[in-house]
């Protein structure tokens, strides 16, 4: 057991990143928000729940993010998502994100962004400042899997959710 633990710690600490993270490189990212269907989401999510009185409520979101490295290890990012929150009214949401992502030592992505959602049928659309920390597991030279912990803080005083913690897994293609 100690050998396995030592091997995992060694890979995480000293694993070499081969991805393209130099000035001028780009990446595309798809994320999953585990357990969350935020109206500001730019990730993938699906949930279907049976109701006590019959019927089901289905929630989903699809989205993608893209980044451009303005200097080595630092990229600017944009993202967009579209989803349905399963409500009978006001059910479609458009999520957006703009921010920056820095790869510390090529392995630890740190992200700061402004993200929000738009739904034409509601008065209180969300707007958040997001902070995300993760680890990049590289599968070859151009693909990484990035589990992360994310916190979104609401900057819209009218919106009901003031803060949201999420666990996410990102799948990134570096070009």
C-alpha positions, 0 to 999 in steps of 0.5 A: 500500500505504501508503494502505491501511495508513493507512486501516486505522490511521485507522479503528481509531484514530478509528472511532466506536462507535455501540453502546448502552453506557450504564447499563441497556443489554444485549447478547447475545454469541456467540463462536467459540473458534478451535482450542479445545474447552475444557470451560469454553467458552461459545462455538461450536466444531465439529470432526470428525477421522478416526481411523486405525483407522476412525471419527471423533471429533466435538467440538462446543460451543454457548453464549451470553453476555449482559451488562448495563451497570451504568455507561457502558462497564462491563457484568456478564456471564454465559454458559453453554455445552453441548458434547461432547468426543468421548470414549467416556466422560465426553463431555458438558460444561456450561460457565459464565462470570461476569465483567465487560466494559469498553469502553475508548474504546468500541472496546477490550473488556477482560474479566475473568471466572471460568469453569469446566466441569462434567462429572458423570463426571469428578473434575477439573472445570476452573475458570479466571480469564480475561482477554480483550483485543480490538477492537470493529468496529461494523457499524451501531448495534447489532452488533459483531464483536470479535476477541480474544486470551484467556488462562485461568489454572487455579485448580483445582490438580487439573485438568490444564490450567494455562493456555490461550491462545485466539483468539476472535471474538465477535459481539455484538448491543447493545440 
